[in-house]
Amino acid sequence: MGLVYHKPGNDTFQLKELLPGKLKEGKLIIFSAPSGAGKTTIVKYLLSVIPEISFSVSCTTRPKRENEIEGKDYYFLTEEEFKTKIKNREFIEYEEVYEGRFYGTLHSEIERLWSQGRHVVFDIDVKGGLNLKNQFRDRALAVFIAPPSLKDLEERLKNRNTESEETLKIRIQKADKEFSYAKDFDAVVINDNLEKAKTRAENLVRSFLRSE
Ligand code: 5GP
């Protein structure tokens, strides 16, 4: 007998087409935060210590940064390519995170990782994170990573050296708004100390993966 799944509504069906051990529908672990809060560092750490999880590679229309790899950090698309995917309903969620800069998660990306028996980890903006949480409810853990203060965030963004004066200002303004959504997440991790924040996030994820 194959795996028996309970869909919402108590409908029971079997996943005959799947190889043993593969998840048709795994879990989602969503990390959202204002840009510069340390989310990407925490997500990278989790990927290195929890073997059951894999990173959902998003599409974006922003230019590739020097250290980034196509297909690993993002799928870099032109605005036209991105809009075609919107039209073809290929995104499970997408946002114009900054003016003229689109970011989105492909249905096919989640399915690709689930078919490999992995749970999927997202590094996405606050709106996108809550959108996924609303779609997947108990199958998703939504974690908000908060910097200790806006001042601290500004310092980190400056030190990161990836932003111009203008994009720095835009990111800070956006962060201010994003803080107000923290209460809608399942958990908030304050990144005042990176090692502690990593451990706290790891504990959250491990206990979520253990839960039914
Ligand atoms: P960055 O340009 O710094 O890589 O990312 C900017 C913001 O876009 C970050 O908050 C990042 O988490 C978010 N982001 C990355 N991928 C996606 C996605 O697929 N959907 C949404 N909604 N936001 C994303």
Boltz pocket constraint, residues with backbone or C-beta under 6 A from the ligand:
constraints:
  - pocket:
      binder: B
      contacts: [[A, 31], [A, 33], [A, 34], [A, 35], [A, 58], [A, 59], [A, 62], [A, 93], [A, 94], [A, 95], [A, 97], [A, 103], [A, 104], [A, 105], [A, 123], [A, 124], [A, 125], [A, 126], [A, 127], [A, 128], [A, 129]]
      max_distance: 6.0
